[in-house]
Amino acid sequence: MITDITPVVLTKDEAHNLRRILDSLRAFPRVVIVDSGSADASEQIARSYSNVVWYSRPFDNFGGQWTFAFHDTSIDTPYLLALDADMALPAAFLGELEASFNHQFTVGVVGFDYRILGDPIAYSLYPAQARLFRKDSVVAASEGHKHVFQVSGPTYHFRTKVMHDDRKPIDRWLSNQLDYAAREQRRISDSGSTSWKDRLRGAGLMPLISGLLGYITSGGPFFGRAARIYALERMLFECLLSLRLSYDGEALVLENTEDSVPASAGHSK
């Protein structure tokens, strides 16, 4: 099956993650990377692998980026494997792929072995996802800050998990969360979502719930620093989103003078 699958990876400034995933994809004849403007060593790293082809495309949304990657990069295999740059395939996953996945399946659903700086956690809130599918059966779309792969058909559920371990610098991670929170705020405001999770976000309660749930599910004190960081990351994203929802999308425009801060905004020096 490996020769019938093309892995596809989206990147932007992923030099801290890229070698791990590309090392795990050496068995595939061709790997497609679609980059959205990296300013680090991502391109140099990618081009050092003989089976990697590099494409660049300005980012609009995840639906547009994945659609381009699937259909405008000369992929001629019947299957696609959609991966993020902070993932990697264990050898056992490749073994299961060859032994158990075959052409009777349209979709492959994978779970994730979530790690923090290389250290495992007990369990993450990151759900299993469809990541392997027939090229002619999948439609990529966006929902807030997430991608959505619309695909149906006979499904195989992998027993072996894909590793997820994002090691990018914290400043870059924080920048990403700001962008994700803005996209989620627009999704909620535009759709008028009344789901229980979005109601809790609007009420400002989701950060506490997400942080506590993340700490417990990730293993709490038994998994040390990894569980603590995981819980803080979940809490911080929800804090940023709840703040945006509390402002109801209003932007705070600050002048160049120190004292010109809107009366409704907090100010600390």
GISUL-V908468 format. One record per residue. N is the residue number from 1. RES is the residue in one small letter. PHI is phi in radians with two decimals (* if undefined). PSI is psi in radians with two decimals (* if undefined). D_FIRST is the distance of its C-alpha to the first C-alpha in whole Angstrom. Layout:
BEGIN
n->N res->RES phi->PHI psi->PSI d_first->D_FIRST
n->N res->RES phi->PHI psi->PSI d_first->D_FIRST
END
This chain:
BEGIN
n->1 res->m phi->* psi->-0.46 d_first->0
n->2 res->i phi->-1.02 psi->-0.62 d_first->4
n->3 res->t phi->-1.30 psi->-0.20 d_first->5
n->4 res->d phi->-1.73 psi->0.14 d_first->5
n->5 res->i phi->-2.18 psi->2.36 d_first->7
n->6 res->t phi->-1.98 psi->1.97 d_first->10
n->7 res->p phi->-1.21 psi->2.45 d_first->12
n->8 res->v phi->-2.19 psi->2.27 d_first->16
n->9 res->v phi->-2.24 psi->2.27 d_first->19
n->10 res->l phi->-1.65 psi->2.45 d_first->22
n->11 res->t phi->-2.41 psi->2.68 d_first->25
n->12 res->k phi->-2.79 psi->1.98 d_first->29
n->13 res->d phi->0.91 psi->1.01 d_first->31
n->14 res->e phi->-1.95 psi->0.48 d_first->28
n->15 res->a phi->-1.02 psi->-0.52 d_first->29
n->16 res->h phi->-1.33 psi->-0.25 d_first->29
n->17 res->n phi->-2.00 psi->-0.39 d_first->26
n->18 res->l phi->-1.14 psi->-0.68 d_first->24
n->19 res->r phi->-1.08 psi->-0.64 d_first->23
n->20 res->r phi->-1.10 psi->-0.81 d_first->22
n->21 res->i phi->-1.25 psi->-0.69 d_first->19
n->22 res->l phi->-1.22 psi->-0.59 d_first->18
n->23 res->d phi->-1.05 psi->-0.65 d_first->19
n->24 res->s phi->-1.34 psi->-0.17 d_first->16
n->25 res->l phi->-1.90 psi->0.23 d_first->14
n->26 res->r phi->-1.08 psi->-0.44 d_first->14
n->27 res->a phi->-1.28 psi->-0.30 d_first->11
n->28 res->f phi->-1.49 psi->2.37 d_first->10
n->29 res->p phi->-1.07 psi->-0.59 d_first->11
n->30 res->r phi->-2.50 psi->2.29 d_first->13
n->31 res->v phi->-2.15 psi->2.25 d_first->15
n->32 res->v phi->-1.79 psi->2.22 d_first->17
n->33 res->i phi->-1.97 psi->2.30 d_first->20
n->34 res->v phi->-2.04 psi->2.00 d_first->23
n->35 res->d phi->-1.82 psi->2.57 d_first->26
n->36 res->s phi->-2.04 psi->0.74 d_first->29
n->37 res->g phi->1.81 psi->0.73 d_first->32
n->38 res->s phi->-1.11 psi->2.42 d_first->32
n->39 res->a phi->-1.94 psi->0.06 d_first->35
n->40 res->d phi->-1.79 psi->-2.68 d_first->34
n->41 res->a phi->-1.57 psi->0.29 d_first->32
n->42 res->s phi->-0.98 psi->-0.83 d_first->28
n->43 res->e phi->-1.13 psi->-0.73 d_first->28
n->44 res->q phi->-1.06 psi->-0.75 d_first->29
n->45 res->i phi->-1.13 psi->-0.83 d_first->27
n->46 res->a phi->-1.06 psi->-0.75 d_first->24
n->47 res->r phi->-1.27 psi->-0.16 d_first->25
n->48 res->s phi->-1.39 psi->-0.12 d_first->25
n->49 res->y phi->-1.77 psi->2.17 d_first->21
n->50 res->s phi->-1.19 psi->-0.37 d_first->20
n->51 res->n phi->-1.68 psi->0.12 d_first->17
n->52 res->v phi->-1.79 psi->2.35 d_first->18
n->53 res->v phi->-2.02 psi->2.43 d_first->20
n->54 res->w phi->-1.97 psi->2.22 d_first->23
n->55 res->y phi->-2.17 psi->2.61 d_first->25
n->56 res->s phi->-2.11 psi->2.43 d_first->28
n->57 res->r phi->-2.68 psi->2.25 d_first->29
n->58 res->p phi->-1.03 psi->2.40 d_first->32
n->59 res->f phi->-1.35 psi->2.25 d_first->31
n->60 res->d phi->-1.93 psi->-0.96 d_first->32
n->61 res->n phi->-2.79 psi->2.95 d_first->30
n->62 res->f phi->-1.14 psi->-0.60 d_first->27
n->63 res->g phi->-1.06 psi->-0.81 d_first->26
n->64 res->g phi->-1.14 psi->-0.68 d_first->27
n->65 res->q phi->-1.20 psi->-0.77 d_first->25
n->66 res->w phi->-1.18 psi->-0.69 d_first->22
n->67 res->t phi->-1.05 psi->-0.77 d_first->23
n->68 res->f phi->-1.06 psi->-0.80 d_first->24
n->69 res->a phi->-1.06 psi->-0.67 d_first->20
n->70 res->f phi->-1.31 psi->-0.64 d_first->18
n->71 res->h phi->-2.08 psi->-0.12 d_first->20
n->72 res->d phi->-2.19 psi->0.44 d_first->22
n->73 res->t phi->-2.21 psi->0.42 d_first->20
n->74 res->s phi->1.03 psi->0.66 d_first->19
n->75 res->i phi->-1.36 psi->2.22 d_first->15
n->76 res->d phi->-2.08 psi->0.18 d_first->14
n->77 res->t phi->-1.53 psi->2.69 d_first->10
n->78 res->p phi->-1.27 psi->-0.34 d_first->10
n->79 res->y phi->-2.12 psi->2.63 d_first->9
n->80 res->l phi->-2.11 psi->2.51 d_first->11
n->81 res->l phi->-2.12 psi->1.86 d_first->12
n->82 res->a phi->-1.57 psi->2.10 d_first->15
n->83 res->l phi->-2.29 psi->2.63 d_first->17
n->84 res->d phi->-1.58 psi->2.73 d_first->21
n->85 res->a phi->-1.18 psi->-0.31 d_first->22
n->86 res->d phi->-1.66 psi->0.32 d_first->23
n->87 res->m phi->-1.88 psi->2.95 d_first->20
n->88 res->a phi->-2.75 psi->2.56 d_first->18
n->89 res->l phi->-1.68 psi->2.08 d_first->15
n->90 res->p phi->-1.17 psi->2.74 d_first->16
n->91 res->a phi->-1.01 psi->-0.60 d_first->15
n->92 res->a phi->-1.15 psi->-0.55 d_first->15
n->93 res->f phi->-1.16 psi->-0.76 d_first->12
n->94 res->l phi->-1.10 psi->-0.66 d_first->10
n->95 res->g phi->-1.11 psi->-0.76 d_first->10
n->96 res->e phi->-1.17 psi->-0.65 d_first->10
n->97 res->l phi->-1.03 psi->-0.80 d_first->7
n->98 res->e phi->-1.26 psi->-0.60 d_first->6
n->99 res->a phi->-1.47 psi->-0.56 d_first->9
n->100 res->s phi->-2.15 psi->-0.47 d_first->10
n->101 res->f phi->-1.56 psi->2.33 d_first->7
n->102 res->n phi->-2.55 psi->-3.06 d_first->7
n->103 res->h phi->-1.25 psi->-0.12 d_first->8
n->104 res->q phi->-1.31 psi->-0.26 d_first->12
n->105 res->f phi->-1.69 psi->2.49 d_first->12
n->106 res->t phi->-1.68 psi->-0.57 d_first->13
n->107 res->v phi->-2.28 psi->2.48 d_first->13
n->108 res->g phi->-2.09 psi->2.17 d_first->12
n->109 res->v phi->-1.81 psi->2.28 d_first->16
n->110 res->v phi->-2.13 psi->2.54 d_first->16
n->111 res->g phi->-1.69 psi->3.09 d_first->20
n->112 res->f phi->-2.29 psi->2.33 d_first->21
n->113 res->d phi->-1.57 psi->1.69 d_first->23
n->114 res->y phi->-1.47 psi->2.26 d_first->26
n->115 res->r phi->-2.26 psi->2.67 d_first->28
n->116 res->i phi->-2.09 psi->1.97 d_first->31
n->117 res->l phi->0.90 psi->0.69 d_first->32
n->118 res->g phi->1.57 psi->-0.26 d_first->29
n->119 res->d phi->-1.65 psi->2.34 d_first->31
n->120 res->p phi->-1.31 psi->2.73 d_first->29
n->121 res->i phi->-2.03 psi->2.88 d_first->31
n->122 res->a phi->-1.16 psi->-0.79 d_first->31
n->123 res->y phi->-2.83 psi->2.46 d_first->30
n->124 res->s phi->-1.98 psi->2.87 d_first->29
n->125 res->l phi->-1.49 psi->0.07 d_first->30
n->126 res->y phi->-1.33 psi->1.99 d_first->27
n->127 res->p phi->-1.35 psi->2.76 d_first->25
n->128 res->a phi->-1.08 psi->2.55 d_first->21
n->129 res->q phi->-2.42 psi->2.69 d_first->20
n->130 res->a phi->-1.28 psi->2.06 d_first->17
n->131 res->r phi->-2.24 psi->-0.24 d_first->15
n->132 res->l phi->-2.14 psi->2.20 d_first->12
n->133 res->f phi->-2.77 psi->2.80 d_first->12
n->134 res->r phi->-1.13 psi->2.39 d_first->12
n->135 res->k phi->-1.03 psi->-0.66 d_first->14
n->136 res->d phi->-1.47 psi->0.10 d_first->17
n->137 res->s phi->-1.99 psi->-0.14 d_first->17
n->138 res->v phi->-1.89 psi->2.47 d_first->18
n->139 res->v phi->-2.13 psi->2.20 d_first->22
n->140 res->a phi->-1.68 psi->2.38 d_first->23
n->141 res->a phi->-2.47 psi->3.04 d_first->26
n->142 res->s phi->-2.05 psi->2.55 d_first->29
n->143 res->e phi->-2.47 psi->1.77 d_first->31
n->144 res->g phi->1.13 psi->-2.20 d_first->33
n->145 res->h phi->-1.64 psi->0.14 d_first->32
n->146 res->k phi->-1.95 psi->2.78 d_first->28
n->147 res->h phi->-1.62 psi->2.78 d_first->26
n->148 res->v phi->-2.32 psi->2.20 d_first->25
n->149 res->f phi->-1.80 psi->1.95 d_first->21
n->150 res->q phi->-1.62 psi->1.92 d_first->22
n->151 res->v phi->-2.74 psi->2.54 d_first->20
n->152 res->s phi->-2.54 psi->2.81 d_first->20
n->153 res->g phi->2.45 psi->-3.11 d_first->18
n->154 res->p phi->-0.94 psi->2.25 d_first->16
n->155 res->t phi->-2.09 psi->2.37 d_first->15
n->156 res->y phi->-1.90 psi->2.30 d_first->14
n->157 res->h phi->-1.81 psi->1.99 d_first->16
n->158 res->f phi->-1.23 psi->2.38 d_first->14
n->159 res->r phi->-1.39 psi->-0.65 d_first->17
n->160 res->t phi->-1.41 psi->2.36 d_first->16
n->161 res->k phi->-1.60 psi->2.64 d_first->18
n->162 res->v phi->-1.51 psi->2.41 d_first->17
n->163 res->m phi->-1.35 psi->2.38 d_first->20
n->164 res->h phi->-2.16 psi->2.01 d_first->23
n->165 res->d phi->-2.60 psi->1.61 d_first->26
n->166 res->d phi->-1.51 psi->2.01 d_first->28
n->167 res->r phi->-2.00 psi->0.37 d_first->30
n->168 res->k phi->-1.18 psi->2.72 d_first->32
n->169 res->p phi->-1.00 psi->2.61 d_first->36
n->170 res->i phi->-1.11 psi->-0.57 d_first->38
n->171 res->d phi->-1.09 psi->-0.71 d_first->39
n->172 res->r phi->-1.19 psi->-0.70 d_first->36
n->173 res->w phi->-1.07 psi->-0.76 d_first->35
n->174 res->l phi->-1.10 psi->-0.72 d_first->38
n->175 res->s phi->-1.04 psi->-0.73 d_first->38
n->176 res->n phi->-1.08 psi->-0.75 d_first->35
n->177 res->q phi->-1.12 psi->-0.64 d_first->36
n->178 res->l phi->-1.06 psi->-0.77 d_first->39
n->179 res->d phi->-1.16 psi->-0.76 d_first->37
n->180 res->y phi->-1.09 psi->-0.71 d_first->35
n->181 res->a phi->-1.12 psi->-0.68 d_first->38
n->182 res->a phi->-1.11 psi->-0.73 d_first->40
n->183 res->r phi->-1.16 psi->-0.69 d_first->37
n->184 res->e phi->-1.18 psi->-0.68 d_first->37
n->185 res->q phi->-1.07 psi->-0.71 d_first->41
n->186 res->r phi->-1.16 psi->-0.69 d_first->40
n->187 res->r phi->-1.06 psi->-0.83 d_first->38
n->188 res->i phi->-1.15 psi->-0.78 d_first->40
n->189 res->s phi->-1.17 psi->-0.75 d_first->43
n->190 res->d phi->-1.23 psi->-0.62 d_first->42
n->191 res->s phi->-1.57 psi->-0.27 d_first->41
n->192 res->g phi->1.12 psi->0.60 d_first->44
n->193 res->s phi->-0.99 psi->2.37 d_first->41
n->194 res->t phi->-2.12 psi->0.41 d_first->43
n->195 res->s phi->-1.10 psi->2.75 d_first->40
n->196 res->w phi->-1.07 psi->-0.64 d_first->42
n->197 res->k phi->-1.16 psi->-0.75 d_first->40
n->198 res->d phi->-1.25 psi->-0.51 d_first->41
n->199 res->r phi->-1.14 psi->-0.75 d_first->44
n->200 res->l phi->-1.13 psi->-0.63 d_first->44
n->201 res->r phi->-1.11 psi->-0.79 d_first->43
n->202 res->g phi->-1.10 psi->-0.54 d_first->46
n->203 res->a phi->-1.47 psi->-0.09 d_first->49
n->204 res->g phi->1.38 psi->0.25 d_first->48
n->205 res->l phi->-1.67 psi->-0.32 d_first->46
n->206 res->m phi->-1.13 psi->-0.60 d_first->43
n->207 res->p phi->-1.00 psi->-0.78 d_first->43
n->208 res->l phi->-1.14 psi->-0.76 d_first->45
n->209 res->i phi->-1.13 psi->-0.81 d_first->42
n->210 res->s phi->-1.13 psi->-0.72 d_first->39
n->211 res->g phi->-1.11 psi->-0.80 d_first->41
n->212 res->l phi->-1.15 psi->-0.80 d_first->42
n->213 res->l phi->-1.12 psi->-0.71 d_first->39
n->214 res->g phi->-1.09 psi->-0.72 d_first->36
n->215 res->y phi->-1.16 psi->-0.73 d_first->39
n->216 res->i phi->-1.19 psi->-0.86 d_first->39
n->217 res->t phi->-1.20 psi->-0.50 d_first->35
n->218 res->s phi->-1.41 psi->-0.09 d_first->34
n->219 res->g phi->1.99 psi->-0.06 d_first->36
n->220 res->g phi->0.90 psi->-2.41 d_first->40
n->221 res->p phi->-1.13 psi->-0.34 d_first->42
n->222 res->f phi->-1.27 psi->-0.34 d_first->39
n->223 res->f phi->-2.02 psi->0.23 d_first->37
n->224 res->g phi->0.94 psi->-2.32 d_first->39
n->225 res->r phi->-1.03 psi->-0.69 d_first->39
n->226 res->a phi->-1.06 psi->-0.78 d_first->35
n->227 res->a phi->-1.16 psi->-0.67 d_first->36
n->228 res->r phi->-1.13 psi->-0.80 d_first->39
n->229 res->i phi->-1.13 psi->-0.74 d_first->38
n->230 res->y phi->-1.03 psi->-0.81 d_first->35
n->231 res->a phi->-1.11 psi->-0.73 d_first->38
n->232 res->l phi->-1.13 psi->-0.67 d_first->40
n->233 res->e phi->-1.10 psi->-0.78 d_first->37
n->234 res->r phi->-1.11 psi->-0.74 d_first->37
n->235 res->m phi->-1.14 psi->-0.74 d_first->40
n->236 res->l phi->-1.11 psi->-0.77 d_first->41
n->237 res->f phi->-1.03 psi->-0.80 d_first->38
n->238 res->e phi->-1.16 psi->-0.56 d_first->40
n->239 res->c phi->-1.09 psi->-0.82 d_first->43
n->240 res->l phi->-1.06 psi->-0.73 d_first->43
n->241 res->l phi->-1.20 psi->-0.75 d_first->42
n->242 res->s phi->-1.11 psi->-0.64 d_first->45
n->243 res->l phi->-1.10 psi->-0.76 d_first->47
n->244 res->r phi->-1.11 psi->-0.73 d_first->46
n->245 res->l phi->-1.17 psi->-0.60 d_first->46
n->246 res->s phi->-1.16 psi->-0.61 d_first->50
n->247 res->y phi->-1.37 psi->-0.13 d_first->51
n->248 res->d phi->0.99 psi->0.66 d_first->49
n->249 res->g phi->1.43 psi->-0.04 d_first->48
n->250 res->e phi->-1.27 psi->2.36 d_first->51
n->251 res->a phi->-1.59 psi->2.44 d_first->51
n->252 res->l phi->-1.61 psi->1.99 d_first->53
n->253 res->v phi->-1.77 psi->1.98 d_first->55
n->254 res->l phi->-1.72 psi->2.35 d_first->56
n->255 res->e phi->-1.35 psi->3.11 d_first->59
n->256 res->n phi->-1.41 psi->-0.07 d_first->60
n->257 res->t phi->-1.68 psi->2.56 d_first->62
n->258 res->e phi->-1.16 psi->-0.53 d_first->62
n->259 res->d phi->-1.60 psi->-0.11 d_first->64
n->260 res->s phi->-1.55 psi->1.19 d_first->63
n->261 res->v phi->-1.96 psi->2.31 d_first->60
n->262 res->p phi->-0.94 psi->2.51 d_first->60
n->263 res->a phi->-1.07 psi->-0.47 d_first->62
n->264 res->s phi->-1.42 psi->-0.14 d_first->59
n->265 res->a phi->-1.74 psi->2.50 d_first->57
n->266 res->g phi->-1.23 psi->2.70 d_first->58
n->267 res->h phi->-2.54 psi->2.16 d_first->59
n->268 res->s phi->-2.39 psi->2.63 d_first->59
n->269 res->k phi->-1.95 psi->* d_first->59
END
